């Protein structure tokens, strides 16, 4: 029983620091926050679920708050891997497209129809007009009067 309590306390102690983010200010203060992220010209700090503050980067010790993490370089799974000793020159298979500097382009979207299907006249084929279309037609006639 005692072993389970000690194990639970150790796991709780290990999990707590990973859930919080620390923001180090240049004046020496430290803010414990739920989350911290950067945007151009601002640092956003989510202190709790109700309090979100913004700081300028000149107020925050950026090297301590955002330490450089070593990230593994991931290659695209279908990228060509050159053989040892062979030098491969990069080739372009398609023509370069004009981009806005972000490095990717969006696919062309299909065009929308100019006429909505509900505005088309109903095909009666010897049947009576539906209640909804009848009501729409009556409302349109009232508006045109």
C-alpha positions in Angstrom: 0.0 0.0 0.0 2.8 2.4 0.9 4.6 1.5 -2.3 1.5 2.6 -4.4 1.3 5.9 -2.5 4.9 6.7 -3.1 4.7 5.7 -6.8 1.6 8.0 -7.2 3.4 10.9 -5.6 6.5 10.5 -7.7 4.4 10.3 -10.9 2.5 13.4 -9.9 5.7 15.3 -9.2 7.1 14.3 -12.5 4.0 15.2 -14.5 3.4 18.7 -12.9 6.4 20.6 -14.4 5.6 19.3 -17.9 2.1 20.7 -17.8 3.3 24.3 -17.1 5.3 26.8 -19.1 7.6 29.3 -17.5 8.1 32.8 -18.8 11.3 34.5 -17.7 11.2 38.3 -17.7 14.3 40.5 -18.2 13.7 42.2 -14.9 14.2 38.8 -13.1 10.5 37.8 -12.6 9.1 34.4 -13.5 5.6 33.7 -14.7 4.1 30.2 -14.4 1.7 29.9 -17.3 -0.4 27.2 -19.0 1.0 28.0 -22.4 3.3 30.5 -24.2 3.6 31.2 -27.9 5.1 33.8 -30.2 3.7 35.8 -33.0 5.4 38.6 -35.0 6.2 41.3 -32.5 4.4 39.8 -29.6 4.7 37.0 -27.0 1.3 35.6 -25.8 1.1 34.1 -22.3 -2.0 32.1 -21.3 -1.8 32.3 -17.5 -5.1 30.5 -16.8 -8.2 29.8 -18.8 -9.4 33.4 -18.2 -6.2 35.4 -18.5 -4.3 35.9 -21.7 -1.6 38.6 -21.8 0.7 39.9 -24.4 4.2 41.1 -24.0 6.7 42.6 -26.3 9.8 40.5 -27.0 12.0 43.3 -25.4 10.4 42.5 -22.0 11.0 38.7 -22.1 14.2 36.8 -21.8 13.7 34.9 -25.1 16.6 32.5 -24.7 15.4 31.1 -21.4 11.7 31.2 -22.2 12.1 29.5 -25.6 15.1 27.2 -25.4 16.4 25.7 -28.6 15.4 22.2 -28.9 17.2 19.6 -31.0 14.8 18.4 -33.6 15.3 15.4 -35.8 15.3 16.2 -39.5 12.5 14.3 -41.1 12.7 13.6 -44.7 9.7 13.1 -47.0 9.2 9.3 -47.3 9.2 9.5 -51.1 12.2 11.7 -51.5 15.0 10.5 -53.7 18.0 9.3 -51.7 21.2 9.6 -53.7 23.6 6.7 -53.9 27.0 6.9 -52.2 29.6 8.5 -54.4 27.1 9.7 -57.0 26.5 13.4 -57.3 22.9 14.1 -58.2 22.0 17.5 -59.6 18.6 18.9 -58.6 16.2 18.8 -61.5 12.9 20.6 -61.9 10.1 18.7 -63.5 7.5 21.4 -63.5 7.4 25.0 -64.2 7.8 27.3 -61.2 4.5 28.9 -60.1 4.1 32.3 -58.8 3.8 32.2 -55.0 3.4 34.7 -52.3 6.6 33.8 -50.6 5.2 31.1 -48.3 6.6 28.2 -50.3 3.4 26.5 -51.3 0.5 27.1 -53.6 -3.2 26.2 -53.2 -5.0 24.0 -55.7 -7.5 25.5 -58.1 -11.0 25.4 -56.7 -14.0 24.5 -58.7 -16.3 27.3 -59.7 -19.7 27.6 -58.1 -22.9 27.5 -60.1 -24.3 30.9 -60.9 -27.9 29.7 -60.5 -29.1 28.0 -57.3 -31.0 24.8 -57.8 -33.9 25.9 -55.6 -34.6 28.8 -58.0 -35.1 26.6 -61.0 -38.7 26.0 -62.0 -40.1 22.7 -60.7 -40.6 19.9 -63.1 -44.2 18.8 -62.4 -44.5 15.9 -64.8 -48.2 15.7 -64.2 -47.7 15.9 -60.4 -48.9 18.7 -58.1 -46.5 21.3 -56.9 -44.8 20.7 -53.6 -45.8 22.7 -50.5 -42.5 24.4 -50.0 -42.1 25.4 -53.6 -45.7 26.6 -53.6 -45.1 28.7 -50.5 -41.9 30.2 -52.1 -43.8 31.0 -55.3 -46.6 32.7 -53.4 -44.1 34.8 -51.3 -42.2 35.8 -54.5 -45.6 36.9 -56.1 -46.4 39.0 -53.0 -43.0 40.6 -53.1 -43.4 41.5 -56.7 -46.8 43.2 -56.2 
